[in-house]
Amino acid sequence: MLSKKNLSVIDWLVIYVLLIIPFVNVVFILYALLSSKTNATFKNMIIAYILIAVIGIVLWFGVFAAAFASTFN
């Protein structure tokens, strides 16, 4: 599925379903990034997905830290 030149709508739906399942998404992301047969467009989408996740985690901890710090002032 990941090595096809053009991914169909069904392929993208399966990918998004796999990405919302906890722990399966980590394995799927690692498999897609480490496989040499992965479609370049899909690999770029996975990299963007990881960047968005990292930004979200950093923002989450930033807001949590700010809220936690404001409770002690």
C-alpha positions in Angstrom: 0.0 0.0 0.0 2.7 2.5 0.9 4.8 1.8 -2.2 2.2 2.8 -4.8 2.9 5.9 -6.8 -0.6 7.3 -6.3 -2.5 6.5 -3.1 -6.2 6.2 -3.4 -8.8 7.7 -1.1 -9.3 4.3 0.6 -5.5 4.1 1.2 -5.6 7.5 2.9 -8.6 6.5 5.0 -6.8 3.3 6.1 -3.7 5.4 6.9 -5.6 7.9 9.0 -7.4 5.1 10.9 -4.0 3.5 11.7 -2.7 6.9 12.9 -5.5 7.4 15.4 -5.0 4.0 17.1 -2.7 4.3 20.1 0.6 2.4 19.9 -0.3 1.1 16.4 0.4 4.7 15.1 4.0 4.6 16.5 4.8 1.3 14.9 3.2 2.4 11.7 5.1 5.7 11.6 8.4 3.9 12.3 7.7 1.3 9.6 6.8 4.0 7.1 9.9 6.1 7.9 12.4 3.3 7.9 11.0 1.4 4.8 12.9 2.2 1.6 9.8 1.4 -0.5 7.6 4.1 1.1 6.1 6.7 -1.3 7.9 10.1 -1.1 4.7 12.0 -0.6 3.6 9.8 2.2 7.0 10.0 3.9 6.8 13.8 3.8 3.3 13.6 5.3 4.6 11.4 8.1 7.4 13.9 8.8 4.8 16.8 8.9 2.6 14.7 11.2 5.6 14.2 13.6 6.4 17.9 13.5 2.8 18.9 14.3 2.8 16.3 17.1 6.0 17.7 18.6 4.8 21.3 18.4 1.5 20.3 20.1 3.3 18.5 22.9 5.6 21.5 23.5 2.7 23.9 23.5 0.8 21.6 25.9 3.6 21.4 28.4 4.2 25.2 28.0 0.5 26.0 28.9 0.6 23.4 31.7 3.8 24.9 33.1 2.4 28.4 32.9 -0.8 27.4 34.6 1.1 25.5 37.3 3.4 28.4 37.9 0.6 30.8 38.2 -1.0 28.8 41.0 2.0 29.5 43.3 2.1 33.3 42.7 
